[in-house]
Amino acid sequence: MAQWRARELVVAMDKSSKVQINAKKIVSWAGTLLMVASLVFLVRRMFRYHGDFDAAILISGSVITGLAFVAFFEGVGILLAAFNFRALVKNVSGVLVTRPLGLVVYTISNLYKYIPGGVLYVLGRHRLAVETEELTHPKVALSTVLEGAIIAFAAILLVIVTVFDHATEYLGQVEWSATFVVVLIVVLVIAGSAIFSFRFVIKEKLGKLFDNMRVLSLPVLIKRFGFGVLLMALWAGTFLATLMVLGQPVTLEFAPTVLGLFLLSWLAGFLTPGAPSGIGIREVVMLMFMGGIVDEGILLSAMIVHRIVAAAGDVAAYGAAVGYAHLATRKNDIR
C-alpha cells in the first residue's frame, strides 16, 4: 500500500512538473510573438516619424556617430533599470531571480510599450513569476507599482531642483473641466466607500501581501530612490546630448534647465487630464517652455530624433540581454 501511494505521488509530481514546463514554454513563445509584434509597431512608428523631419540632418558622419553614442547610453539606462527592478523584486519578495532571466524579461517587456494599449508592458514582467517557482504574481505587480512611484518621485525631485518656476507656471495653465472634476469626486467617493466597507478584508489581504517585505526597509527605499534619480537624470541627459549633436550650443547654466524641462514634459502626461490630438503632450510642453531657449528647428528635430534613438536603445538593450543570457547558459553561470 505504501509503495502504491509513493508511486502515485511520483506520478502526480511528474505530471505537475510537465504542466509547469509546458506553461513556461507557452509563456516563452507568447513573449517571442509579442516581441515580434512590438518590432512591427516600432517600425511603423519610425516610418511615421520619417515624414516629420528633414533626414538631411543625419547625413553628417559626426551626427550619426553622436546619435549612436546616445542610443548606446539609452540602452545602458534600460539595462541599469533592469538590474534595479531585479533588486526591487528581491526587496519585495525575498526572492532573487536569476540575472539572465531578470534582464531578458525586463528588456523584452520594455519593447511591449510599442504595442498599443500599454497593458502588455506591465503584464510582460509577470513572466518572472511563471519561471521562478518561489515568486508570486502579486509581488511582481507590487514591485512594478513601487518602481513607477519611485521613478515618478525621482523625476519630481529633479524638476523641483532644476525648473521649479516652470513647473508652477505649467500647473497654473492646466485647465480642469467641470465634468472631469465631478467625475473625479464621484470616483473618489465610491472608492472611499468601498474601502471603508471592505476595510477588514483589505487589511487581511494587505497583511498577506506584505508578509515577506521585511527587507524593504527605509535604507533600501532610499537606495532605490537614489537609483531612480540616476536613471531619470541619465534619460534626460540623452535628450540634452541629442540637442548638442544636432547643433544646439550648451552652457553650464543651460544644461540643468533642459534636463528639468524634459522631465517636466514627461510628468505632464500624468498631471494633465487628457492629451491633445496629433502631437503628444510631452512635445507640447517642451515646445511651450523650450521654444524660447532652444532653436526651434533644432528642438523639433531633436524631439523626433530622440524618440527614434530611444527606440534603438530599447532594441539594443534587449539584444544585449539575450546575448548575455546565451553566454551565461554556455558557461553555466546562471545566478
N, C-alpha and C positions, 0 to 999 in steps of 0.2 A: 504493500500500500504506500509506504514511504517513497519507494523507488518510483512508483507511478506518479505521485504528486511532484516529485523532483523533476521527472521527465516533463510533466505538464507545465511546470514553472519555467523550465528551459525553453520549451516551445513558445510559451507566451512572451518571454523576454526576447526571443529571436524575432517573433512577429512584430513586437513593439520597435525593435531596432530597425527592421526593414521599413516600417512605416515612417520612422524618423528620417532614414536615409532618403526615401522617396520624397518626403516633404522638402528636404534640403535640395534635392535635385530639381524639383518643381520651382522652388523659390529662386534657385540659381538660373534656371532657364528663363523664368519670368524677368529676372533682373537684367539678363542679357538682352531680351527683346525690348525692354523698356529703355535700355541704354541706346539701342539702335534707333528707337523712336525719338529719343532725345536728340540724337545727332541729326536726324531728318528735320526736326523742328528748328534745330540750331542753324542748319544750312539754309533753310527757308528764311530765317531771320537775317542771316548775313546777306542774302540776296536783296532783302528789303532795305537794309542799311546801305547797300551798294549804290542805290539810286539817289540817296540823300546827301551825298557829299562828293567832292571832286577827288577822284582817285589819283589825280596828278601829284598830290602831296606825298604819295608813297613811292614816287619814282626815285627819290634820293636814297642812295645806299646807306647814308648815315641815319636817315629817318627809319628805314626798315630795321637797321641794327638796333637802334634805340628802342623801338617798339618791341623787338624780340626780347630785349632785356626786361622791359616792363611786363611782357607776358610771362617771362620766367619767374619774376617776383610775385605775379598773380598766382601762379601755380604753387610757389613756395608757401604763400599765405594759406591756400586751401589745404596743403599737407600739414601745416602747423595747426590749422583748425581741426583737422582730423585727429592729430595727436592729443589736442586739448579735449576734444569730445570723448576720446577713448579714456582719458584720465577722469573726466567728469562722470562717465558711466561707472567707473570703479568707485568714485567717491559716493555715488548714489546707491549703488547696489552691492559693493564689496566684491564684485566680480571683474577681473581684468581680462577682457577679450584679447585674443592673440593680435599681435601687431599687424600682420598681413591682412587679417580679416577686418580689423578696425579701419585700416587705410582704404582698402578696396570698397567696403560698404559705404564709407563716408563720401569718398570721391565719386562713386557711381551714383549715389543718391543726390549729390550736388548737381549732377547733369540732368536729373529729373526735373529741375526747376524750369527747364526749357519746354517741358510738356505743359500745355495749357491746363489751368486749374490750380496748380501749385500744391495739391494734396500729396502727390506721389513723392515730392521732395522730402516730406516728413515721413511718410509711410515706408519709404525705402530703407530707412535706418533700422526698421524692426527686423530686418534680416539678421541682425546681430543676435536677437533673442532666439530666432529659429535655429541658428547654427551654434549657439552656445547654450548648453543644457542648463546651467545654473542661472542664466539670466532670464528675467521675465519681461514681457512687453510693457507693463506699467512703468517699470524702472527705465526702460529706453525712452518712453514717452515723457516721463518726468525729466530725464536728462536733456531731452530736446527743448522742453519748455524753459528749463533753467539756462540752457545755452543761449536761447533767444533773448531772455530777460537780461542776462549778463552783458551780451553784446549791445543791446539797446541802451542800457545804462552807461556802458563804456562810451558809446557814441555821444550820449547826452553830456557826459562829463567833458569830453573833448570839445564839444560845441560851446559849452559854458566857458571854458578856459580860453578859447580862441575867438569866438564871434558871438558873444552873449547879446550885444546890441542888435545884431542882425536877426537873431532868434526871436527876441521880443518883438521886433518890427514885423516879422512874418506872422507870429501868433496874433498880432493885432489886426492883420489883414485877412485872417481866416473868417469866412462868413458861415455862421451856423444857422441853417434854415430852421424855421419853426417846426416843420414836420419832423426833421431829424431830432430836435430836442425832445419833442413829445414822445416819439418812438423810443428814444434812449431812456426817458423817465419810466415809461411803461415797462420796458425790458428790465430795468433795474428793480422796479417794484416787484415784478413777477419773480425775478431771480432771488431777491431778498426773501420773499415769502416762501419760496421753495426751499431755500437754505434753512430758514427757521423751522419749517415743518419737518424736514428730514435731518435735522441737526445731529441727532443721536446716531443715525445710520452713517452720515458723512463722517462723524468723529471716529466711528469704528473702522470705516474703510481707510481713512487717512492714517489711523494708527497702524494698520497692517502695512500700508504703503511705505510709511516712514520707519518701519522696524529696523531695516538694515542701513539707515542713514546716519549712524553714529559717527562715521568717518567724515561726514560733510560738516566739518567744524568751521568756525569763523576764519581761522588762518587759511583753510583750504579755499573758502569762498573768496577771500582777498586775493589769493594766488590766481584763481580762475578769472577774477575780475581784472587783475593786472594783465593777464594774458589776453583778455578781451580788448583792453585798451591798446595793447601792442598790435593786435590783428586789425583793429579799425584804423589805427594810425598808418599801418602798412598799406591797407586798401586805399585810403585817401591819398597816401603818398604816390601810389601808382597813377592816380589821376593827375596829380601835380607833375609827375615825370612825363606823362603824355603831353601835357601843355608845353613843357620845356622842349621835348623832342620836336613838336610842331612849330616851335619858334617863339614861344612866349617868354619874354625876359622875366627873370625871377630874382627877387631880393630876399634878404632875411626877414624883413617885415611883411613882405607879400606872401611868403610861403605858408605861415600859420593861418592866414586869412582864407586862403584857398582850401587848405585841409579842412578847416572848420565849416566852410560853406558847402563843401562837398558832402560832409557828414550831415549837415543840416538838411540838405536836399534829400538825403536818404531817409532821415527821420520824418520828413514832411509827409511821406506816404502813410505813416502811422497816425499822424496828427491831423491830417486833412480828411474830412468825411467825403469820400468820393474822389475821383480823379478825372481831370479833363480828358475829352476825347482827343484822339490823334497823338500828339506828343505827350510823353509821360510826365507825371508830377515831379519826378526828380529833375528832369530837364527844365521844367517851368521855373522851379525855384532857383536853379543855377543861373538861368537867363535873367531872372529877376534881380539877383544880387551880384553875380559876377559880370554882368553885362557892362557895368561901369568901370570895372577894374581890370578886365581881361579883354584883349582884342576880340571883337565879336565873331569875326571869321574863324579865328583860331579856336574859340570856345565852341562854336557849332561843330567844327570838325572833330575837336577833342572829345565831345560827348559821344559821338558815334564811334570814333576810333577806339575809345576806351572800352566801350561795350564789346567791340569785336576782339580786342586784345584780352579782355577779361574772359571771354568765351574760350579763346585759345589757351589761356592759362588753366581753365577748368578741365579741358580735354587733356592737356599736358600732365596735370596732376593725376588724373585717372590713369594715364599711361604709365606714369612713374610708379603708382601704387601697384598696378598689375605686374609691372616688371619686377618690383621688389618682392611681391608675393611669390612669383615663379622662382626667383633666385633663392628666397628663403626656403621654399619647398625642396629645391635641389640640394641645398646644404643641410636640410633637416633642422633648420633653425627657426621653428615656428614657436614664438613666445608671445 
